[in-house]
Amino acid sequence: MSRNVQYVTDATGQRTAVILPLDEYEELLEDLHVTRAAQETKDDPGRPLNKVLEELRAAGEIDV
């Protein structure tokens, strides 16, 4: 996290909100999304990498 973080405080000096650069906010949202996806799929059965690559090639999604 950068040093560009700012805090909004109330009349007693308690932090009530945070202001951070937009790119850092977007990065946090992406991290949250990835974490949620990992949690939601953690119990899904795994597949061998070569099978996944075969499927992606067959679908034309990769050409490696």
PEVEN-V623479 format. One record per residue. N is the residue number from 1. RES is the residue in three letters. PSI is psi in whole degrees, 0 to 359 (none if undefined). OMEGA is omega in whole degrees, 0 to 359 (999 if undefined). Layout:
BEGIN
n=(N:N)
res=(RES:RES)
psi=(PSI:PSI)
omega=(OMEGA:OMEGA)
END
This chain:
BEGIN
n=(1:2:3:4:5:6:7:8:9:10:11:12:13:14:15:16:17:18:19:20:21:22:23:24:25:26:27:28:29:30:31:32:33:34:35:36:37:38:39:40:41:42:43:44:45:46:47:48:49:50:51:52:53:54:55:56:57:58:59:60:61:62:63:64)
res=(MET:SER:ARG:ASN:VAL:GLN:TYR:VAL:THR:ASP:ALA:THR:GLY:GLN:ARG:THR:ALA:VAL:ILE:LEU:PRO:LEU:ASP:GLU:TYR:GLU:GLU:LEU:LEU:GLU:ASP:LEU:HIS:VAL:THR:ARG:ALA:ALA:GLN:GLU:THR:LYS:ASP:ASP:PRO:GLY:ARG:PRO:LEU:ASN:LYS:VAL:LEU:GLU:GLU:LEU:ARG:ALA:ALA:GLY:GLU:ILE:ASP:VAL)
psi=(142:175:6:11:135:150:144:131:157:187:338:0:3:135:131:343:168:144:126:161:146:320:325:321:314:323:320:319:318:317:318:317:313:318:316:316:319:318:320:334:7:334:0:146:144:163:146:144:319:327:318:315:319:315:318:320:314:326:355:18:338:158:22:none)
omega=(184:177:181:180:177:180:173:181:176:184:180:179:179:178:181:181:180:176:178:181:184:180:177:177:180:177:177:178:178:178:179:179:180:180:178:180:179:180:182:184:185:181:177:178:179:177:178:182:182:176:179:179:177:181:180:177:181:180:181:181:175:179:181:999)
END
